[in-house]
Amino acid sequence: DQALRLLVEMASGHVEVNTITYNAAVSACEKGGQWDQALGLLVEMACAHVELNTITYNAAVSACEKGGQWDQALGLLVEMASAR
């Protein structure tokens, strides 16, 4: 939760949020077992036109795996492959 709050504070404080900062937040969600928030960040990244990279997808897939969300994880793998 702290990583997500920090991300929101950065954005509202006019600090540039980019792939690296989002990846850190997605990774924190993965470590905290918050797969749904990790997926929400991916949507947010796409809406903000922030590039999703291999690290982004890897953390999100891992978050889904830890949450037992295998369909979501497989969907992300398909999305990653088609984004290349």
Secondary structure, 3 states (H helix, E strand, C coil): CHHHHHHHHHHHCCCCCCHHHHHHHHHHHHHCCCHHHHHHHHHHHHHCCCCCCHHHHHHHHHHHHHCCCHHHHHHHHHHHHHHC
